[in-house]
Amino acid sequence: MENSTTSPKHKLFQNASDDLSLGDVNSSIEPPKNGSFFQKLMAFSGPGALVAVGYMDPGNWVTSVGGGARYHYVLLSVVLVSSLIAMMLQYMAGKLGIVKQEDLAQATRNRTNKAGGIILWLMTEAALMATDIAEVIGGAIALHLLFGWSMLVSVLTTAFDVILLLLLMHFGFRKIEAIVITLIVTIMVIFLYLVILSNPSISGILGGYVPQAAALNQHAAPGVDSQLTMTLGIIGATVMPHNLYLHSSVSQTRKVDRNNKQELKEAVRFMTWDSNIQLTFAFIINSMLLILGAALFFGHADSVGTFGDMYRALGNNTVAGAVASPILSTLFAVALLASGQNSTITGTLTGEVVMAGFLHMKVPLWLRRVITRGLALIPVVAATIIYGGSEIELDKLLVNSQVFLSIALPFAMAPLIHFTSSKKIMGEDFVNPMWLTILGWIAFVVLTILNIQLVIGMFA
């Protein structure tokens, strides 16, 4: 049952220091108390889908398809490891929200000094901006390919998706979850069809899931992204920092009696089921993106460096072989547009969570959307004008935004792992087990070292 209580609308800015995360929908959905396992799972399903869309946004497309086209199936192991890390971190984030009824932004701000909170907020806002740049570029290129509009007009058109989101918010949170799940299924069906037609190597796929040292190779020809760059791009596009903030918030949309330890445990258990099921779908989609690039475009990496190149290659017999057809290229563009719109919905919700949590200030959704999209439009419009709508330059901007997300990820990982590994914060029953804490810190250290190596290599 949706909570009809809404926040006051006569104030432009509203102090939210005592507010619950996403207060209008917090605890607004009541799961059945005595239902079957399936009924309870369905009641808790939804937040995982909102999180999963961030793992299959346009940023994933360009890094995964490009990685397959250039390095065959080698980087499938990166997709697998990234997905497993994502499941671990999203479990921690969802658990933090359910147990403490705090999102990650609130928990971080409440346990750091003012300077530390501002630094982490600025880093998180920069990551959100990088995420939105990918959505703008992906959506704009999809519009350009489908309707033939100029790139500048397509970029500016993406500014109006704020209207779509505001309309969706009026239908209730459950409806938003349903729309997001529908778009995920659409993307999955399209790519399953494309991959089946591409006739990939099964042995190559299975071998690709085995981790290889080659994925960390930093050497490449001039003008070509190294395997390490593509690896970090895939990690940044897969394990996105803003999703940790989002999941810790939307996991609180289910009504839970926090004085009932058994009910809390059940909520955490079903949250974990929901999250892992949805992230498994995201893993399959990301795998299919890379497999498609490897099966159809390997050996033609220089011909499929942009979304437009991929679109045209799917209709070109020289590149895609006998499977090429205008229908395939159109399906590709439709899936790209669906991906961009899905990520737009979740990115806006995350923006509200981050600003309210770090600054104790609540901004109307429409204003937050205008600010976020406006900041993302500036570099994209500038690049579009300067380079005359060049798809190559826009795709470079998109890849760089994903690498930045990888660099920003440890700044969200560290506080999350720390909070959920503390008995003082989480309590005896919900603190991370030692093995999970160790795995979390190992992932943090390895990713940080790889990021430092990449930055040094870029300057060198």
C-alpha positions in Angstrom: 0.0 0.0 0.0 1.5 3.3 -1.0 1.9 6.1 1.5 0.0 9.1 0.3 1.8 11.5 2.7 3.8 14.1 0.8 6.3 16.7 1.9 5.3 20.4 2.0 5.4 22.0 -1.4 5.4 25.7 -0.5 9.1 25.7 0.2 11.8 25.6 -2.5 14.4 24.2 -0.1 13.5 22.2 3.0 15.6 21.3 5.9 15.9 17.5 5.9 18.2 16.9 8.8 15.6 14.8 10.6 14.0 13.4 7.4 14.0 9.7 6.4 15.8 8.9 3.2 13.4 9.5 0.3 10.8 10.4 2.9 7.8 10.4 0.6 8.2 6.7 -0.1 10.2 5.5 2.9 8.3 2.5 4.5 5.5 3.0 2.0 5.2 -0.6 0.8 4.1 -3.2 3.4 5.2 -6.8 2.7 2.8 -9.6 3.8 3.5 -10.9 7.3 2.4 -14.5 6.7 2.8 -15.0 3.0 4.7 -17.7 1.2 8.4 -17.3 0.3 7.4 -16.3 -3.3 4.8 -13.8 -2.1 7.4 -12.2 0.2 10.1 -12.2 -2.5 7.7 -10.5 -4.9 6.9 -7.8 -2.3 10.6 -7.1 -1.7 11.4 -7.2 -5.4 11.9 -3.9 -7.1 14.8 -2.0 -5.3 17.2 -4.5 -6.8 16.0 -3.6 -10.3 16.5 0.1 -9.7 20.1 -0.7 -8.7 20.7 -3.1 -11.5 19.9 -0.6 -14.3 23.1 1.3 -13.2 25.0 -1.8 -14.1 23.7 -1.8 -17.7 23.7 1.9 -18.6 25.3 3.3 -21.9 28.7 3.4 -20.1 28.6 -0.4 -19.9 27.8 -0.7 -23.6 30.8 1.2 -24.9 33.3 -0.4 -22.5 31.9 -4.0 -22.9 31.3 -4.0 -26.6 34.6 -2.2 -27.2 36.4 -4.6 -24.9 35.1 -7.6 -26.8 35.8 -6.1 -30.2 39.4 -5.3 -29.3 40.4 -8.1 -26.9 38.0 -10.9 -27.8 36.7 -12.8 -24.8 39.6 -11.9 -22.4 37.7 -9.3 -20.4 34.7 -11.5 -19.6 36.6 -12.4 -16.4 36.5 -8.7 -15.5 32.7 -8.6 -16.0 32.4 -11.7 -13.8 34.6 -10.4 -11.0 33.0 -6.9 -11.2 29.6 -8.5 -10.8 30.6 -10.5 -7.8 32.1 -7.4 -6.1 28.9 -5.6 -7.0 26.7 -8.2 -5.3 28.9 -8.0 -2.2 28.8 -4.2 -2.0 25.0 -3.9 -2.8 24.3 -6.5 0.0 26.2 -4.2 2.4 24.4 -1.1 1.2 20.9 -2.6 1.4 21.6 -4.1 4.8 22.8 -0.7 6.1 19.6 1.0 4.9 17.3 -1.7 6.4 19.0 -2.1 9.8 20.0 1.5 10.5 17.3 3.3 8.5 20.0 5.5 7.1 21.3 5.7 3.6 25.0 5.7 2.9 25.1 9.5 2.5 23.4 10.0 5.9 25.6 7.4 7.6 28.7 9.0 6.2 27.8 12.6 7.1 26.6 11.6 10.6 30.0 9.9 11.3 32.5 12.3 9.7 33.5 15.9 10.4 32.2 18.7 8.3 35.3 18.9 6.1 35.4 15.2 5.5 31.7 15.2 4.7 32.1 18.0 2.1 35.0 16.3 0.4 33.1 13.0 0.1 30.0 14.9 -1.1 31.9 16.7 -3.8 33.5 13.4 -5.0 30.0 11.8 -5.0 28.5 14.7 -7.0 31.3 14.4 -9.5 30.6 10.7 -9.9 26.9 11.5 -10.4 27.8 14.0 -13.0 30.1 11.4 -14.8 27.2 9.0 -14.7 24.8 11.5 -16.2 27.3 12.3 -18.9 27.1 8.7 -20.0 23.2 8.8 -20.0 23.2 12.0 -22.0 25.6 10.7 -24.6 23.9 7.3 -24.9 20.4 8.8 -25.1 21.4 11.5 -27.6 23.2 9.1 -29.9 20.2 6.7 -29.8 17.9 9.6 -30.8 20.3 10.6 -33.5 20.5 7.1 -34.9 16.7 6.4 -34.7 15.4 9.7 -36.0 18.3 11.3 -37.9 18.3 14.4 -35.8 21.5 16.4 -35.6 23.7 15.5 -32.6 23.3 18.9 -31.0 19.5 18.7 -31.2 19.6 15.2 -29.8 21.8 16.2 -26.9 19.5 19.1 -26.0 16.5 16.9 -26.3 17.8 14.7 -23.5 17.3 17.7 -21.1 13.5 17.2 -21.3 13.5 13.7 -19.8 12.9 15.5 -16.5 9.3 15.7 -17.5 9.1 11.9 -18.0 10.5 11.3 -14.5 8.2 13.8 -12.8 5.2 12.1 -14.5 6.4 8.7 -13.3 6.7 9.9 -9.7 3.0 10.6 -9.6 2.1 7.0 -10.4 3.8 5.7 -7.2 7.0 4.0 -6.4 5.8 0.5 -7.3 4.9 1.7 -10.8 8.4 3.1 -11.3 9.9 -0.3 -10.3 7.6 -2.0 -12.8 8.5 0.3 -15.6 12.2 -0.2 -14.9 11.9 -4.0 -14.8 10.0 -3.9 -18.1 12.8 -1.9 -19.7 15.4 -4.3 -18.3 13.5 -7.3 -19.8 13.4 -5.4 -23.2 17.1 -4.8 -23.2 17.8 -8.5 -22.2 15.5 -9.9 -24.9 17.1 -7.8 -27.6 20.6 -8.7 -26.7 19.8 -12.4 -26.3 18.5 -12.3 -29.9 21.6 -10.5 -31.1 24.0 -12.8 -29.4 22.2 -16.0 -30.6 22.4 -14.6 -34.2 26.2 -13.8 -33.7 26.9 -17.5 -33.1 29.7 -16.9 -30.5 32.4 -19.5 -29.5 31.2 -21.4 -26.4 34.8 -22.5 -25.6 35.9 -18.9 -26.0 33.2 -17.7 -23.6 34.0 -20.3 -21.0 37.7 -19.6 -21.3 37.1 -15.8 -21.1 35.5 -16.2 -17.6 38.8 -17.5 -16.2 40.8 -14.5 -14.9 43.9 -13.7 -17.0 46.9 -11.4 -16.3 46.5 -10.0 -19.8 43.4 -8.0 -18.5 45.9 -5.8 -16.5 48.2 -5.1 -19.4 48.8 -1.3 -19.6 50.7 -1.3 -22.9 48.8 -0.5 -26.2 49.4 1.1 -29.5 49.1 5.0 -29.6 45.4 6.1 -29.6 44.2 2.6 -28.5 42.8 2.0 -25.0 45.0 -0.5 -23.1 43.5 -3.6 -21.5 44.0 -2.0 -18.1 42.1 1.1 -19.2 39.3 -1.1 -20.6 39.3 -3.2 -17.4 38.9 -0.2 -15.2 36.3 1.2 -17.6 34.3 -2.0 -17.2 34.7 -1.9 -13.4 33.7 1.7 -13.3 30.7 1.1 -15.5 29.7 -2.0 -13.6 30.4 -1.3 -9.9 29.1 2.3 -9.9 29.5 4.3 -6.7 26.1 6.1 -6.9 24.4 2.7 -6.7 25.7 2.1 -3.2 23.9 5.3 -2.1 20.8 4.5 -4.0 20.4 0.9 -2.7 20.9 2.0 0.9 18.0 4.3 0.4 15.4 2.4 -1.7 15.9 -0.7 0.5 14.0 1.3 3.1 10.8 1.6 1.0 9.6 -1.7 2.5 7.9 -1.3 5.9 9.8 -3.2 8.6 9.4 -3.3 12.4 12.9 -2.5 13.5 12.0 -3.5 17.1 11.5 -7.1 15.8 14.8 -8.7 15.2 13.3 -11.6 13.3 11.5 -9.3 10.9 14.7 -7.3 10.3 16.6 -10.5 9.5 13.8 -11.5 7.1 13.9 -8.1 5.4 17.7 -8.3 4.9 17.3 -11.9 3.5 14.7 -11.0 0.9 16.6 -7.8 0.0 19.6 -10.0 -0.7 17.6 -12.3 -2.9 16.1 -9.4 -4.8 19.5 -7.7 -5.2 21.4 -10.8 -6.3 18.7 -11.9 -8.8 18.6 -8.5 -10.5 22.4 -8.2 -10.5 22.5 -11.6 -12.1 20.4 -10.3 -14.9 22.8 -7.3 -15.2 25.7 -9.7 -15.3 24.1 -11.7 -18.1 23.4 -8.5 -20.1 27.0 -7.2 -19.6 28.3 -10.5 -20.7 26.2 -10.5 -23.8 27.4 -7.0 -24.7 31.0 -8.2 -24.5 30.2 -11.5 -26.3 28.4 -9.6 -29.1 31.5 -7.4 -29.5 33.8 -10.4 -29.6 31.7 -12.6 -31.8 30.7 -9.9 -34.4 33.3 -7.2 -34.2 36.6 -8.8 -33.2 39.2 -7.9 -35.9 37.1 -4.8 -36.7 37.7 -2.9 -33.4 38.7 0.3 -35.3 35.4 0.2 -37.2 33.2 0.0 -34.1 34.7 2.6 -31.9 31.5 4.5 -31.4 27.8 3.7 -30.8 27.1 5.0 -34.3 29.8 2.6 -35.7 28.2 -0.3 -33.8 24.8 0.6 -35.2 26.0 0.8 -38.7 28.1 -2.3 -38.4 25.0 -4.4 -37.4 23.6 -3.5 -40.8 26.9 -4.0 -42.7 27.6 -7.5 -44.2 31.4 -6.7 -44.3 31.6 -6.4 -40.6 28.7 -8.3 -39.1 28.6 -11.0 -41.8 25.4 -12.8 -42.8 23.4 -11.7 -39.7 23.6 -8.0 -40.6 20.3 -6.3 -41.2 18.6 -2.9 -40.6 16.3 -4.6 -38.1 19.3 -5.5 -35.9 20.7 -2.0 -35.9 17.3 -0.6 -35.1 16.9 -3.0 -32.1 20.4 -2.0 -30.9 19.4 1.7 -30.9 16.0 1.0 -29.2 17.8 -0.9 -26.4 20.3 1.9 -26.1 17.5 4.4 -25.6 15.8 2.2 -23.1 19.1 1.9 -21.2 19.6 5.6 -21.1 16.1 6.3 -19.8 16.3 3.6 -17.2 19.5 5.1 -15.8 18.1 8.6 -15.9 15.3 7.5 -13.4 17.7 6.0 -10.9 20.4 8.7 -11.3 17.9 11.4 -10.3 16.7 9.5 -7.2 20.3 9.1 -6.2 20.9 12.8 -6.6 18.2 13.5 -4.1 19.5 10.9 -1.7 23.1 12.3 -1.9 22.2 16.0 -1.5 19.7 15.4 1.4 22.1 13.0 3.2 25.3 15.0 2.9 24.0 18.5 3.1 20.9 17.9 5.2 19.0 19.8 2.5 16.1 18.5 0.5 15.6 19.9 -3.0 12.5 19.4 -5.1 12.9 16.6 -7.6 12.4 18.8 -10.6 15.1 21.3 -9.5 17.5 18.5 -8.6 16.9 17.0 -12.1 17.5 20.4 -13.8 20.7 20.9 -11.9 22.1 17.4 -12.5 21.2 17.3 -16.2 22.3 20.9 -16.7 25.8 20.2 -15.3 26.1 17.0 -17.4 25.0 18.9 -20.6 27.7 21.5 -20.3 30.7 19.2 -21.3 28.6 17.2 -23.7 27.3 20.3 -25.5 30.8 21.8 -25.5 32.3 18.7 -27.1 29.4 18.5 -29.6 30.0 22.0 -30.8 33.8 22.0 -30.7 34.1 18.7 -32.6 31.1 19.2 -34.8 29.0 16.4 -33.3 31.8 13.9 -33.7 30.7 10.5 -32.4 34.4 9.6 -31.8 35.0 12.5 -29.4 31.7 11.9 -27.6 32.5 8.3 -27.1 35.9 9.2 -25.7 34.2 11.5 -23.2 31.9 8.6 -22.3 34.8 6.1 -21.7 36.7 8.7 -19.7 33.6 9.2 -17.5 33.6 5.5 -16.8 37.2 5.5 -15.8 36.6 8.4 -13.5 33.8 6.3 -11.8 36.3 3.6 -11.2 38.6 6.1 -9.5 35.7 7.5 -7.4 34.4 4.1 -6.3 36.9 3.6 -3.4 35.6 6.8 -1.8 32.2 5.1 -1.5 33.5 1.6 -0.7 35.6 2.5 2.3 32.9 4.1 4.5 30.4 1.4 3.4 32.7 -1.5 4.4 33.7 0.3 7.6 30.1 0.9 8.7 28.8 -2.5 8.0 31.8 -4.2 9.6 31.3 -2.3 12.9 29.5 -4.1 15.7 28.9 -0.7 17.4 27.0 0.5 14.3 25.3 -2.6 13.0 24.9 -4.7 16.2 25.9 -8.3 16.9 23.3 -9.8 14.6 23.9 -7.7 11.4 27.6 -6.9 11.4 29.5 -8.4 8.4 31.2 -11.7 9.1 35.0 -11.6 9.2 35.4 -13.3 5.8 33.1 -10.8 4.1 35.0 -7.8 5.7 38.3 -9.2 4.5 37.0 -9.7 1.0 35.6 -6.2 1.0 38.9 -4.6 2.0 40.9 -6.8 -0.4 38.6 -5.5 -3.3 39.1 -1.9 -2.0 42.9 -2.2 -1.9 43.3 -3.9 -5.3 41.0 -1.4 -7.0 42.8 1.5 -5.4 46.2 0.2 -6.5 45.0 -0.3 -10.1 43.6 3.2 -10.2 46.9 4.6 -9.0 48.7 2.6 -11.6 46.4 3.9 -14.3 46.7 7.5 -13.2 50.5 7.3 -13.1 50.5 5.6 -16.5 48.3 8.3 -18.0 50.7 11.1 -16.8 53.7 9.0 -17.9 
